[in-house]
Every structure is written in C-alpha cells, then in structure tokens.
Amino acid sequence: METIQIKDKTFRVSIAEEKIKKRVKAVAEQISRDMAGKNPLLLGVLNGAFIFAADLMREMSIPCEISFVKLASYQGTTSTGKVKEVMGINEDLAGRHVIIVEDIVDTGLTMKRMIEQLGTRNPASVSVCALLVKPEKLKVDLDVKYCAMQIPNDFIVGYGLDYDQQGRGLRDIYTVVE
C-alpha cells in the first residue's frame, strides 16, 4: 500500500480516488432529488471542503448556488473544541434552502454552532452534507442528512483535508500510520 511522508508523519492510502468520486456522485444525486425545484445554496466550509464542494456541485443535476464560510477549530492534528468564525456569509438566507458542505464531521461542535448561527437568519431549511463522518467521535446529537462516508477516528489528509496546511491536493485520502 502506498505511503507518503508529510512533515513528521507517515500516511497510507485509506480511501482511493475512485471510491471518493463514486460516493460524491451518489450524494449529489440524493441532494438533486431532495432539492428539485428549490435552488439550494451550498455553503462550503473552508479550507477543507473546497474540493468536495466543487466536485459535489459539478455532479448535481439541479440549479444551485455556492458560497463559502471559513471557520477554524483545529490546531495541528486535534480539534481545539472552540470554533472561531473567520469569514462570514454575505448572502441573504431568508427563505433559502441551505446545505452546509463540510469535509469532515468529528465532534460535531463546529456544525452545531454553525446551524445555530444560520438559524437566526431565517432559512427555509438547513441541512448538513459531509464527505466524512466519525460517528464514534461525535459529542453532540447531529443530523448529517447527506454523508458520503463514515470513517473510524483516525487522522487523515487528502482531498482537501490537511496536516498543517499540507496534503490538501492529494487525490486519495490517507490515514496516519502510528
């Protein structure tokens, strides 16, 4: 199995590009069915979800719009547990169907805070779409309506996810080797 070195850590391929593409397409088809006639606003969470959001939008078969928000809760390889909004939303969300597009949901704290913040702006609905979910790491009850894949509680890089800003451009997803 292919391994790579990023800074002080070694990673091995855990999810191949082919599987990622297949799952992104399946989620896009589900959203397209659920949101037919609604012109949803995809709200990508930067930096990690930019590749997933772009690929997801290209696979959708319905009109939709996209915008981005930047939140920070990670330092190195672990979540700080504190979410800091870095770049906000400029769109009017009143009456809109908003789909938060996230690269990975682990504790769920970031998504919970974001859903609460968006709720004050009177959207018609708010859904969560995640490329990856770590169910055993969730600390809050969170409905991830659109989940491409569930993974164990491993540290990963690739397909937008990083280790200290490195590895985002990798086409596969890699898991750290202990």
N, C-alpha and C positions, 0 to 999 in steps of 0.2 A: 504494500500500500504506500502511495506517495506521501512523503513527509516534507515539510518546509520549516525553515527557521525564521522567526520574526523576533527581533531583539533577543531577549534571553530565553525564549520559549520555543519548543518544537511542537508542531501541529501535524495531524494526519487528516486525510480526506475522510469526512463522515457522511456528507450528502453531495452526490455528484450533480453537476450542472443539469444533466438530463432530467433527473428527478425534480429538481427545483423548478425547471421550466414547466414540467407536467403539472405540478401542484399549483403553480401560479395561474396557469391556464384554467384549471378546474375552479379555482376561487373566483377568477374573473367571470367565468360562465355563470356561477352561482349568483354573484352580485348583479350581473346583467339581467338575469331572470327576476331576481327580487326587486330590482330598482327600475324595471322597464317603465318608461314614461315619466320618470322622476328627475332626471338630470342631476344626479348626486354630485356633491363636492367632495372629492378625495382630499383629505388633509394629511399630507405626508409629514412624518416626524423626522427632522434632520438630526444628525447627518446620516444615520444608519439606514433609513428606509428609502433613500432616494433611488436606488437601483430597483428595488422591489416595486415602488410606486410607479416608476416609469414602465416597467415590464407589465405590471398589472393593468395600467391604463391602456397600453397598446393591445392587450388581449381582450379588453371589454368590447362588447358589441353595441353598446348604447351610448348616447351623448352623455358626457360628464365633464366636470371641470376639476382642476387641481390647484392646490395652494400648499404652502409649507409652513410649519412652525418648528422652531428649534427649542428643545428642552434639554437640560443636562441633569443627569443623576448618577453618572458613572465617573469613577476615578480609577484608572488602571484597569484591573480585571473585576472589580467589585462595585456594586451599587452603593452609593452613599446613603440611600434611603431618603434623601432630601432632593426635591425637584425644584429647579430654578428655571423659570422661563427666560429665554434669551432673546427670542424673536417672536413677536406676536402675530395675530391674524388681523388682516385689514378688511376682509370680506364681511358683508352683512350676512349673518347666518339665519336671520329670522325666516322661518318657514322653509328652510333648506333641509335636505336630507344629507347629513354629514357622515362620511365614513373616515374614521381615523385610520391611517395606514402606518403601521408600526413594524419595524424589523423584528423585534423580539419582545415578548412579554415574559418577565420572570416574576418579580414580586407583585406586579400589578399596580403598584403605588403611583407610577407615572400616569398610567391610563386612568385610574380612578380620579386623580387630581384634574387631568385634562377634561374628562367627561363632566366633572362638576363645573369647571370654568366655562365650557361650551354651553352647558345647560342654562346659564344666565343670559345667553344671547338668543334665546327662543327659537332654536332649530326645530324643524318638524320631527326629526329623529337624529340620533347619534348612534352609530354602530362602530365596533372595533374590528379591524382587519389586520391580522398579524401573520407575517411569514412563519414565525416560530413562536411556540408557547412552551414554557417549562412548568407543567402543571404542579409538580411537587414543590416548586419554589413560591407559588402564589401565596401572598399574605392577606389578600382581600378577595371577596366574592366578586368576580368579574365575568361578564358575559362577552366572550370573544366570539362574535357571531360568525366571522369569517377567519378560519385558521387553516393555513396551508399545511403545517406540520407541527406535531408535538415532539419535543426532544427531552432527553434527560438533563439534569442540572450540570452540564459541562460548560466550560468557557470555549467559545467558538469565534472564528473570524471568517471573512469572505462574504461575497455577495452583498457588500455594503457594510457589514459588521467589521469592527476594527479592534486592534490591540494597540493602544496609544497612537491612534491615527494611521496605523499601518495595516495592510491586508485587505482593505475595502474592495479593491479591484479584482480580487480573486474570483474566478467563475464558479468554483466549487465552494462548499462550506467545510471548514476544517475544525477539528476538535483538538484542544491542547492535549499533549501527551505528558502525563505526570512523570 
